[in-house]
Amino acid sequence: MTDLRTLAIFDLDNTLLAGDCELIWCSLIASRGLVDTKYIEEISQFFLEYESGSINYVEYDKILLRPLIGLSKNQLDDLVKIFLGQIQHLFRPEILRQLEHHRQVGETILLVTASISLLAAPIAQLLGIPNLICTQIEINNGLPTGNLVGKPVFHEEKVWRVKSWIEQNSVTLEGSWAWGDSNNDIPILSLVDHPVAVYPDDLLRKHAVRNHWQIIENN
């Protein structure tokens, strides 16, 4: 019988990263003149809807991916390289230490994020995390088509994806951990034995206090 390893699940945006990688990406492509003010306004509106829990993630991702259509592979690769350089200093040291601790004790590290694979995959590689669940974008001849593959990994979809992943891997939720920052992370945090709210929004903070979850934030 295969020994099952304890699972440690990390959210990315505003958890491991002090910021949102897709918002940083949008700022980058705006600085390169690839989008206009209207695009930034559209994206900003979606972020407000995310905070309120009313976001239509499929429509958001369509808008997010729109500027990538027509770029060459070299252009895209260069942008991703610049993007990775911009976020290097934004990883939260205290959360990275927790990640490294759980890795050192032999637990399986899983990065779970609603962010698109174009950004999430190189970030996972940068952090040395081999296991990733994220929103997959369709690639044709090495370039994004502007479409998604499957559903965005958001809210209850995160839970479904994680449960499916567990069934296919030698891991257990017994003694498991998860870190998240948003009320949208409550379903995934509720799945594990040791949920940790990281610099939580108001709704998650209230939920964490009510349920005696660990909270990491500035005093």
GICORBEL-V54375 format. One record per backbone hydrogen bond with DSSP energy under -1.0 kcal/mol. CO is the residue of the C=O (numbers start at 0). NH is the residue of the N-H. E is the energy in kcal/mol with one decimal. If there is no record, write none. Layout:
co = [CO CO]
nh = [NH NH]
e = [E E]
//
This chain:
co = [4 5 6 7 8 9 11 11 15 16 18 19 20 21 22 23 24 25 26 27 28 29 35 36 37 38 39 40 41 42 43 44 45 46 47 48 49 55 56 57 58 59 60 61 64 65 67 71 72 73 74 75 76 77 78 79 80 81 82 86 89 91 92 93 94 95 96 97 98 99 100 101 102 107 109 110 114 115 115 116 118 119 120 121 122 123 130 132 134 135 137 139 142 146 151 153 155 156 157 158 159 160 161 162 165 168 169 171 172 175 176 177 178 179 180 181 182 184 185 193 194 195 196 200 201 202 203 204 205 206 207 208 213 215]
nh = [171 107 176 109 178 111 14 16 91 18 13 23 24 25 26 27 28 29 30 31 33 32 39 40 41 42 43 44 45 46 47 48 49 50 51 53 52 59 60 61 62 63 64 65 67 68 70 75 76 77 78 79 80 81 82 83 84 85 86 89 17 95 96 97 98 99 100 101 102 103 104 106 105 7 9 132 134 118 119 120 122 123 124 125 126 128 110 112 116 148 144 142 139 137 153 156 159 160 161 162 163 164 165 166 168 170 4 6 175 193 8 195 10 197 200 184 185 188 189 177 213 179 215 204 205 206 207 208 209 210 212 211 196 198]
e = [-2.2 -2.8 -2.3 -2.6 -2.1 -2.5 -1.8 -2.7 -3.1 -1.9 -2.2 -2.3 -2.2 -2.3 -2.1 -1.9 -2.6 -1.9 -2.0 -1.0 -2.6 -1.7 -1.6 -2.3 -2.3 -2.5 -2.6 -2.0 -1.8 -1.8 -1.6 -1.9 -2.2 -1.9 -1.4 -2.4 -1.1 -2.3 -2.6 -1.7 -1.9 -2.8 -2.4 -1.1 -1.7 -1.1 -1.8 -2.4 -2.9 -2.4 -2.2 -2.4 -2.1 -2.2 -2.7 -2.5 -1.7 -1.9 -1.6 -2.2 -3.0 -2.6 -2.3 -1.1 -2.5 -2.6 -2.3 -2.4 -1.9 -2.6 -1.8 -2.2 -1.5 -2.8 -2.8 -2.9 -1.7 -1.4 -2.9 -1.9 -1.5 -2.7 -2.2 -2.2 -2.1 -3.0 -2.5 -2.5 -2.2 -2.8 -2.0 -1.5 -3.1 -3.0 -1.7 -2.1 -2.3 -2.6 -2.6 -2.7 -2.2 -2.4 -2.6 -1.8 -1.3 -2.0 -2.4 -1.3 -2.1 -2.0 -2.6 -2.6 -1.5 -3.1 -1.8 -2.2 -1.2 -2.6 -2.4 -1.7 -1.2 -2.0 -3.1 -2.8 -2.3 -2.1 -3.1 -2.7 -2.4 -1.8 -2.9 -1.0 -2.9 -4.2]
//
